[in-house]
Amino acid sequence: MIETATPLLNDPSEWGAYIPAPTDFNRRRFEKELARIAGKSPGGDPVLRLVWGWEATFLHRGERRLKYAFHTLQLPNGDYVDIGTPRWYIEELVLPAQYREQWEQVRYTVEGINLIDDLGPPPPVMYVTCLPVARHEDGRACCERLWAESRRSCWGEYKTPGEDELERARFAVRERDKARMEGRPDEPLGPEVLADCFKLQHEKRERDSRRLKDKVDDVVAEFMRVYGGNFTSTDPSRHHHGRYKFLSGSSVSGATPEEIAAFATTNGRKKIM
């Protein structure tokens, strides 16, 4: 029951071992109410769901990791152990069309010459955090104080999911439906909106083209400044040392100051360095 579990659930120093989900409320009834409020996807998945912080996971490099980790320990053998947060979370369903492209963009990382598949293929459905269930001070003063004192995240005090969370879910669904009424996501764009989109796209393309040209010009100019003389000079020092052939430590050409100045002017520079 919550009365006996509260000291453990509110003391992060005691969160080192697995903490099972409290059974002080009717979880099934709460989940049914969430489903009634938000409905289900065409595939039958609930749009909103309730998860325990020690149970929600994600796939990382072929291993299941805790989504709501309070701390992660690295073992001597290189393995990792996640310490979960003993809190409830309400999550929202995201369909593949909403995240598949972004998923592929961040799926891989490069380590040396190896391409590492961190996330694996996109899952058929994905849930993201909608509402952490916890009790905080007014204005989240507890969060600001804890961060100022120790640079630590605030998890609030344990709270049993109840009517407050259901009402917030109802409000979110109403706002979602209101947004759909004001402009359906599948509604065709008007000619004015399309014209603005094409204009912005053209402007962006022009900016990108100018930036690329400037970058190429800079690279070519630097190359020619350093190595351009190689195309006309037969001095082996010039070919070996590039623009540094006139430095006392590398020059074997015996160039005079006048010749150095003439070379610099020919290459469009008044100073070699």
Secondary structure in CASP SS format (residue, H / E / C, confidence):
PFRMAT SS
TARGET T0000
AUTHOR 0000-0000-0000
METHOD secondary structure of the structure
MODEL  1
M C 1.00
I H 1.00
E H 1.00
T H 1.00
A H 1.00
T H 1.00
P H 1.00
L H 1.00
L H 1.00
N C 1.00
D C 1.00
P H 1.00
S H 1.00
E H 1.00
W C 1.00
G C 1.00
A C 1.00
Y C 1.00
I C 1.00
P C 1.00
A C 1.00
P C 1.00
T C 1.00
D C 1.00
F C 1.00
N C 1.00
R H 1.00
R H 1.00
R H 1.00
F H 1.00
E H 1.00
K H 1.00
E H 1.00
L H 1.00
A H 1.00
R H 1.00
I H 1.00
A H 1.00
G C 1.00
K E 1.00
S C 1.00
P C 1.00
G C 1.00
G C 1.00
D C 1.00
P E 1.00
V C 1.00
L E 1.00
R E 1.00
L E 1.00
V E 1.00
W E 1.00
G C 1.00
W C 1.00
E C 1.00
A C 1.00
T E 1.00
F E 1.00
L E 1.00
H E 1.00
R C 1.00
G C 1.00
E E 1.00
R E 1.00
R E 1.00
L E 1.00
K C 1.00
Y C 1.00
A E 1.00
F E 1.00
H E 1.00
T E 1.00
L E 1.00
Q E 1.00
L C 1.00
P C 1.00
N C 1.00
G C 1.00
D C 1.00
Y E 1.00
V E 1.00
D E 1.00
I E 1.00
G E 1.00
T C 1.00
P C 1.00
R C 1.00
W E 1.00
Y E 1.00
I E 1.00
E E 1.00
E E 1.00
L E 1.00
V E 1.00
L C 1.00
P H 1.00
A H 1.00
Q H 1.00
Y H 1.00
R H 1.00
E H 1.00
Q H 1.00
W H 1.00
E H 1.00
Q H 1.00
V H 1.00
R C 1.00
Y E 1.00
T E 1.00
V E 1.00
E E 1.00
G C 1.00
I C 1.00
N E 1.00
L E 1.00
I E 1.00
D E 1.00
D C 1.00
L C 1.00
G C 1.00
P C 1.00
P C 1.00
P C 1.00
P C 1.00
V C 1.00
M E 1.00
Y E 1.00
V E 1.00
T E 1.00
C E 1.00
L E 1.00
P E 1.00
V E 1.00
A E 1.00
R E 1.00
H C 1.00
E C 1.00
D H 1.00
G H 1.00
R H 1.00
A H 1.00
C H 1.00
C H 1.00
E H 1.00
R H 1.00
L H 1.00
W H 1.00
A H 1.00
E H 1.00
S H 1.00
R C 1.00
R C 1.00
S C 1.00
C C 1.00
W C 1.00
G C 1.00
E E 1.00
Y E 1.00
K C 1.00
T C 1.00
P C 1.00
G C 1.00
E H 1.00
D H 1.00
E H 1.00
L H 1.00
E H 1.00
R H 1.00
A H 1.00
R H 1.00
F H 1.00
A H 1.00
V H 1.00
R H 1.00
E H 1.00
R H 1.00
D H 1.00
K H 1.00
A H 1.00
R H 1.00
M H 1.00
E H 1.00
G C 1.00
R C 1.00
P C 1.00
D C 1.00
E C 1.00
P C 1.00
L C 1.00
G C 1.00
P H 1.00
E H 1.00
V H 1.00
L H 1.00
A H 1.00
D H 1.00
C H 1.00
F H 1.00
K H 1.00
L H 1.00
Q H 1.00
H H 1.00
E H 1.00
K H 1.00
R H 1.00
E H 1.00
R H 1.00
D H 1.00
S H 1.00
R H 1.00
R H 1.00
L H 1.00
K H 1.00
D H 1.00
K H 1.00
V H 1.00
D H 1.00
D H 1.00
V H 1.00
V H 1.00
A H 1.00
E H 1.00
F H 1.00
M H 1.00
R H 1.00
V H 1.00
Y H 1.00
G H 1.00
G H 1.00
N H 1.00
F H 1.00
T C 1.00
S C 1.00
T C 1.00
D C 1.00
P H 1.00
S H 1.00
R H 1.00
H H 1.00
H H 1.00
H H 1.00
G H 1.00
R H 1.00
Y H 1.00
K H 1.00
F H 1.00
L C 1.00
S C 1.00
G C 1.00
S C 1.00
S C 1.00
V C 1.00
S C 1.00
G C 1.00
A C 1.00
T C 1.00
P H 1.00
E H 1.00
E H 1.00
I H 1.00
A H 1.00
A H 1.00
F H 1.00
A H 1.00
T H 1.00
T H 1.00
N C 1.00
G C 1.00
R C 1.00
K C 1.00
K C 1.00
I C 1.00
M C 1.00
END
